[in-house]
Amino acid sequence: MARRPALPIRRHRQHRAVLQQPDRRHLERAGWRTTLEYRENHRRGGDGRLLAVTAVWRAEAELTTQGRCVDGDGAPAVVWAEAGSVDAVWARLRLEAELAAIRVDPDRPSERRAFAAGA
C-alpha cells in the first residue's frame, strides 16, 4: 500500500521585533540622516565621591535634500535634541525637524544660514 504524501505544515509568518524608533524611521524616510549618541554626566561631591549619574541621549539629524530646509549654497540643515531616554530624544528630534521646515523662509536667506549652522 502506497503512503500518502504528508500535508505541508502551515506556519504563520513571524516578523522581527521593531528595533528602531518610529520617530527615527519617519525622519529617515523624509530624507534626514540621523545619529544617536549616549553619555553619562557624573556629579561628584566635594570629597570626590560619586553622587549621581545622569544618562543623556543626544540625537542629531541632517538634511541635504535640495529644496527642503537647505540653504541656497547647499549647506545642510542640522537639528539636534537631548533627553534622558531614547524614545524621548527621537520624539523631540522629530518635533525639531518638523519645526525646521516651518522656520525656514525662502525669502530670508540670513535665517536659512543661521538655521543651517545649527543656531
C-alpha positions in Angstrom: 0.0 0.0 0.0 1.4 3.4 -1.0 1.9 6.1 1.6 0.2 9.4 1.1 2.5 12.4 0.9 2.5 14.4 4.1 0.5 17.5 4.0 2.6 20.6 4.3 2.6 22.2 7.7 1.1 25.7 7.7 3.3 28.1 9.6 2.4 31.7 10.4 4.9 34.2 9.2 6.8 35.7 12.1 8.1 39.2 11.9 11.1 40.5 13.7 10.7 43.0 16.6 11.0 46.6 15.5 14.4 47.7 16.5 14.4 51.4 15.6 12.1 54.0 16.9 9.1 55.1 14.8 10.1 58.7 15.0 13.6 57.9 13.7 12.2 55.9 10.8 9.9 58.8 9.9 12.8 61.2 9.8 14.9 58.9 7.7 12.1 58.3 5.2 11.8 62.1 4.9 15.4 62.4 3.9 17.1 63.2 7.2 20.3 61.4 8.1 20.3 60.6 11.9 22.8 59.8 14.6 22.4 58.9 18.2 25.0 59.4 21.0 25.0 58.4 24.6 26.9 59.9 27.5 26.7 60.0 31.3 27.1 63.1 33.4 28.7 62.3 36.7 28.0 64.6 39.7 30.6 64.4 42.4 30.7 65.7 45.9 33.5 67.9 47.3 35.3 64.9 48.6 35.3 63.2 45.1 32.5 60.7 45.9 30.1 59.9 43.0 26.7 61.4 44.0 24.7 60.9 40.8 24.9 59.6 37.3 22.6 61.2 34.7 22.1 59.5 31.4 21.9 61.9 28.4 20.9 60.8 24.9 21.7 63.2 22.0 20.2 62.7 18.6 21.2 64.8 15.5 19.7 64.9 12.1 21.0 66.4 8.9 19.0 67.1 5.7 20.9 67.6 2.4 18.0 67.2 0.0 17.7 70.1 -2.4 14.7 72.4 -1.8 13.9 71.3 1.8 15.4 73.1 4.8 18.7 73.6 2.9 20.4 76.9 2.4 20.8 78.2 -1.2 24.6 77.5 -1.1 24.0 73.8 -0.4 24.7 73.8 3.3 22.8 71.1 5.1 20.1 71.8 7.7 21.0 70.4 11.1 18.8 69.8 14.1 19.5 68.2 17.4 17.8 67.2 20.7 18.8 65.9 24.1 16.7 63.8 26.5 17.0 61.2 29.3 15.7 58.3 27.2 15.9 57.0 23.6 12.2 57.4 23.0 12.1 60.9 24.3 15.1 62.1 22.3 13.7 60.8 19.0 10.3 62.4 19.7 12.0 65.7 20.4 14.2 65.4 17.3 11.2 64.7 15.1 9.5 67.8 16.5 12.6 69.9 15.9 12.8 68.7 12.3 9.2 69.4 11.7 9.6 72.9 13.1 12.7 73.4 11.0 10.6 73.0 7.9 8.3 75.8 9.2 11.1 78.1 10.3 12.9 78.2 7.0 11.6 81.1 4.9 12.9 81.0 1.3 12.6 84.8 1.2 15.0 85.4 4.1 18.4 83.8 3.3 20.0 85.1 6.6 17.6 83.0 8.6 18.3 79.9 6.5 22.1 80.3 7.0 21.7 80.7 10.8 19.4 77.7 11.0 21.7 75.6 8.7 24.6 76.3 11.0 22.7 74.9 14.0 21.9 78.2 15.6 
